Amino acid sequence: MRANRFFQRHPLLVAFLLGLAIFAVGALTIQGFTRLFALRSMLVLAAFLGVAAVGQTLAVLIGGIDLSIPFVMGFGNVVAAKLTGDGIPFWLTVLIVTALALLIGAFNGGISSRLKLPALIVTLGVGFAVQGAVLLWTKGLPTGSAPKFVTNFGSIGATLGPFPFPGLVLFWLVLALVITFALTNSVFGRRLYALGANPVAAELALVRPVRMWMAVYALSAAFAALAGILLLGFTGSAMAAVGDPYLFLTIGAVVVGGTAMVGGRGSYLGTVIGAIVLIQLTTVLRGLGLPDQLVPAALGLLIILLVSVYGREPDIRNLI
């Protein structure tokens, strides 16, 4: 009982200790696990996941979920490659993709909140529609590639000056600091937590739920599209299915980081730790020879275990 209470009250510490334990297992059992290249590889992969999971964190904090993330990642990946290949400057391509993603996300949030529809159903349906539109536009054959500087930005072998990691890792660090500050010190952050904890009370306090949901899901889609663009530089070619693994992983990172699926509790810092934990665990499991087909099952068991522990805390909405 005391252990359960500790887990519920200190999810960040639990996630951090879990990460340390997995790292220790990897260091003791896998040759080369602690070498710089291996550490750099795990951080780069965690950074891709962390960027993609920004929106999932915001959506869960507000009491929703975003299943359109992998589809929007594929959208950003393919559209950015196609436009760049057609000769459009990359900076303009990023603006176009981001603007379209914001519209997709705002539609997700607006429909879910205004019509009182489950975000799970709305985002999944919109995601499939986005994927279908991309396939129709490209006729199922995506073309194009990323500029060289984008490839170097997220390359495992690249470094940024004296910084022994590629620019993507530093970008993720700065992004994490900005988002954490915004969630804890801005009006938007306070409203988001209030709406996730108790929608009725938040609305009485003049928090406009439709606007908040539209803003949150617009940001979610924008970061998903950004992750898709960054993955374009990592993979070297456009793939509509590039985001498929991230449907499970973004939710997993949020849960492992201690964010409550009922909304109102959690942080992006927890998601950062959760992303690193999941990438570490995946690396260790594969390093120990576990078949690739069983790795998602092992990750799923971990998430179920943590949800069963974290989820025993009463919903904040029932305490007010």
C-alpha positions in Angstrom: 0.0 0.0 0.0 2.8 2.4 0.9 4.6 1.5 -2.3 1.5 2.3 -4.3 1.1 5.7 -2.7 4.8 6.5 -3.3 4.4 5.6 -7.0 1.2 7.7 -7.3 2.7 10.7 -5.6 6.1 10.6 -7.3 5.6 9.4 -10.8 8.6 11.4 -12.2 10.9 9.9 -9.6 9.6 6.4 -10.4 10.1 7.0 -14.1 13.6 8.3 -13.5 14.5 5.3 -11.3 13.1 3.0 -13.9 15.3 4.6 -16.5 18.4 4.2 -14.2 17.6 0.5 -13.6 17.2 -0.2 -17.4 20.4 1.6 -18.1 22.2 -0.4 -15.4 20.9 -3.7 -16.9 22.0 -2.6 -20.4 25.5 -1.5 -19.1 26.0 -4.9 -17.4 24.6 -7.2 -20.1 25.2 -5.6 -23.5 28.7 -4.9 -24.8 29.1 -1.3 -26.0 25.9 -0.1 -24.4 27.6 2.8 -22.7 29.7 3.9 -25.6 29.2 7.4 -26.9 27.8 6.2 -30.2 25.2 4.0 -28.5 24.2 6.8 -26.1 24.0 9.2 -29.1 21.8 6.7 -31.0 19.4 6.3 -28.1 19.1 10.1 -27.5 18.4 10.8 -31.2 15.7 8.2 -31.3 14.3 9.5 -28.0 14.3 13.0 -29.5 12.2 12.0 -32.5 9.7 10.4 -30.1 9.9 13.3 -27.7 9.0 15.8 -30.4 6.1 13.6 -31.6 4.9 13.2 -28.1 4.5 16.9 -27.3 1.0 17.0 -28.7 0.1 13.7 -27.1 1.1 15.1 -23.7 -1.0 18.3 -24.2 -4.0 16.2 -25.4 -3.9 13.8 -22.4 -3.5 16.7 -20.0 -6.6 18.3 -21.3 -8.5 15.0 -20.9 -8.3 13.8 -24.5 -6.1 11.7 -26.7 -4.7 12.2 -30.2 -4.7 9.1 -32.5 -4.0 11.2 -35.6 -0.4 11.8 -34.7 1.2 9.0 -36.8 -0.9 10.0 -39.8 0.0 13.6 -39.5 3.6 12.6 -39.2 3.3 10.7 -42.5 1.6 13.7 -44.0 4.4 16.1 -42.9 7.0 13.7 -44.1 5.6 13.1 -47.6 4.4 16.6 -48.3 7.7 18.2 -47.2 9.6 15.8 -49.4 7.3 16.4 -52.4 7.3 20.2 -52.1 11.1 20.3 -51.6 11.6 18.0 -54.6 9.4 20.4 -56.7 11.9 23.2 -56.0 10.0 25.1 -53.2 12.5 26.5 -50.6 12.6 24.3 -47.5 11.7 27.2 -45.1 8.6 27.8 -47.1 7.8 24.1 -47.2 8.0 24.0 -43.4 5.6 26.9 -43.1 3.1 25.4 -45.6 3.2 22.0 -43.8 2.9 23.5 -40.4 0.0 25.7 -41.5 -1.9 22.7 -42.9 -1.2 20.7 -39.8 -2.5 23.5 -37.6 -5.7 23.4 -39.5 -6.0 19.6 -39.2 -5.4 19.7 -35.5 -7.8 22.6 -35.0 -10.5 20.7 -36.8 -9.8 17.7 -34.5 -10.2 19.7 -31.4 -13.1 21.8 -32.6 -15.2 18.8 -33.7 -14.4 16.8 -30.5 -15.3 19.7 -28.1 -18.1 21.4 -30.0 -20.0 18.2 -30.8 -19.0 16.4 -27.6 -17.6 13.5 -29.6 -14.9 11.1 -28.3 -11.5 12.5 -29.3 -10.3 8.9 -29.8 -12.9 8.4 -32.6 -12.5 11.9 -34.2 -8.7 11.9 -34.3 -8.6 8.4 -35.7 -11.1 9.2 -38.4 -9.4 12.4 -39.3 -6.0 10.6 -39.4 -7.2 8.0 -41.8 -8.7 10.8 -44.0 -5.4 12.7 -44.0 -3.5 9.5 -44.9 -6.0 8.8 -47.8 -5.6 12.3 -49.1 -1.8 12.0 -49.1 -2.0 8.7 -50.9 -4.3 10.1 -53.5 -2.0 13.2 -54.0 1.1 11.1 -54.5 -0.7 8.2 -56.2 0.9 5.9 -53.6 4.4 6.7 -54.7 5.9 9.5 -52.5 8.9 11.2 -54.0 11.5 13.7 -52.9 14.0 14.0 -50.1 15.3 16.3 -47.4 18.0 19.0 -47.8 21.5 17.9 -46.6 21.4 20.2 -43.5 18.2 18.5 -42.3 19.8 15.1 -42.7 22.8 16.3 -40.7 20.5 17.8 -38.1 19.2 14.4 -37.0 22.0 12.2 -38.1 23.3 9.8 -35.4 26.9 10.3 -36.6 26.7 14.1 -36.6 27.8 16.5 -33.9 27.1 20.2 -33.3 30.4 22.0 -32.6 31.7 21.0 -29.2 28.4 19.4 -28.4 28.9 15.6 -28.9 25.4 15.1 -30.2 23.6 16.2 -33.4 21.5 19.4 -33.4 18.3 17.5 -32.9 19.2 16.5 -29.3 20.0 20.1 -28.4 16.8 21.3 -30.1 14.8 18.8 -28.0 16.4 20.0 -24.8 15.5 23.6 -25.6 12.0 22.6 -26.6 11.5 20.6 -23.4 12.6 23.7 -21.3 10.2 26.0 -23.3 7.2 23.7 -23.0 7.8 23.0 -19.3 8.1 26.7 -18.6 4.9 27.4 -20.7 2.9 24.7 -18.9 3.9 25.9 -15.4 4.1 29.6 -15.8 1.7 30.7 -18.6 -2.0 31.4 -18.6 -2.4 28.8 -21.3 -0.8 26.2 -19.1 -2.9 27.0 -16.1 -6.1 26.9 -18.2 -5.0 23.6 -19.7 -4.5 21.9 -16.4 -7.7 23.4 -15.0 -9.8 22.1 -18.0 -8.2 18.7 -17.7 -8.9 18.5 -14.0 -12.4 19.7 -13.9 -14.1 20.9 -17.2 -17.2 22.3 -15.4 -15.3 24.3 -12.9 -12.9 25.6 -15.6 -15.7 26.8 -17.7 -17.3 28.6 -14.8 -13.9 30.3 -14.4 -14.2 31.6 -17.9 -12.0 29.0 -19.6 -13.4 28.5 -23.1 -13.2 24.7 -23.7 -13.7 24.8 -27.5 -10.9 27.3 -28.0 -8.6 25.4 -25.7 -9.3 22.1 -27.4 -8.7 23.6 -30.8 -5.4 25.2 -29.6 -4.2 22.0 -28.0 -4.9 19.8 -31.0 -3.6 22.3 -33.4 -0.3 22.3 -31.5 -0.4 18.5 -31.4 -0.7 18.3 -35.2 2.0 20.9 -35.7 4.5 19.0 -33.6 3.5 15.7 -35.3 4.2 17.3 -38.7 7.5 18.6 -37.4 8.5 15.2 -36.3 7.6 13.8 -39.7 9.8 16.4 -41.4 12.7 15.6 -39.1 12.3 11.9 -39.8 12.5 12.7 -43.5 16.1 13.8 -42.9 16.8 10.7 -40.8 15.4 8.1 -43.2 16.5 9.9 -46.4 13.3 9.3 -48.3 9.6 10.0 -47.9 7.3 7.3 -46.4 3.6 7.8 -45.7 3.9 5.1 -42.9 6.9 6.7 -41.2 4.7 7.6 -38.1 3.1 4.2 -37.6 5.3 3.1 -34.6 4.6 6.4 -32.9 0.9 5.8 -32.2 1.8 3.4 -29.5 5.1 5.0 -28.5 3.7 8.6 -27.9 1.0 7.2 -25.6 3.6 5.0 -23.9 6.0 7.9 -23.3 3.2 9.9 -21.8 2.0 7.1 -19.5 5.5 6.0 -18.4 6.2 9.7 -17.6 3.4 9.7 -15.1 0.8 11.8 -16.9 -2.7 10.7 -15.8 -4.9 9.5 -18.7 -7.9 11.2 -17.1 -6.3 14.6 -17.5 -5.2 17.4 -15.2 -2.0 15.8 -13.8 1.4 15.3 -15.4 4.1 17.2 -17.3 6.2 17.2 -20.4 9.3 16.6 -18.3 7.7 13.2 -17.5 7.2 12.6 -21.2 10.8 13.3 -21.8 11.9 10.8 -19.2 9.3 8.3 -20.6 10.6 8.7 -24.1 14.2 7.9 -22.9 12.9 5.0 -20.9 11.1 3.4 -23.8 14.0 3.8 -26.2 16.4 2.4 -23.6 14.2 -0.6 -22.9 13.7 -1.3 -26.6 17.5 -1.2 -27.1 18.1 -3.5 -24.1 15.5 -6.0 -25.2 16.8 -6.2 -28.7 20.4 -6.3 -27.4 19.4 -9.3 -25.3 18.1 -11.1 -28.4 14.4 -10.7 -27.9 12.6 -11.1 -31.3 11.4 -7.9 -32.8 7.8 -9.2 -32.7 7.9 -9.5 -28.9 9.4 -6.1 -28.2 6.1 -4.2 -28.4 4.5 -6.9 -26.2 7.1 -6.3 -23.5 6.6 -2.5 -23.8 2.9 -3.0 -23.5 3.2 -5.0 -20.3 5.3 -2.3 -18.8 2.7 0.3 -19.7 -0.1 -1.8 -18.3 1.9 -2.3 -15.1 2.5 1.5 -14.7 -1.1 2.4 -15.5 -2.4 -0.1 -12.9 -0.2 1.6 -10.3 -0.7 5.3 -11.3 -4.3 4.8 -12.1 -5.2 3.8 -8.6 -5.2 7.4 -7.5 -8.7 8.9 -7.5 -9.7 11.1 -10.4 -9.3 14.8 -9.5 -12.7 15.5 -11.0 -14.3 13.3 -8.3 -12.5 15.1 -5.5 -13.8 18.5 -6.2 
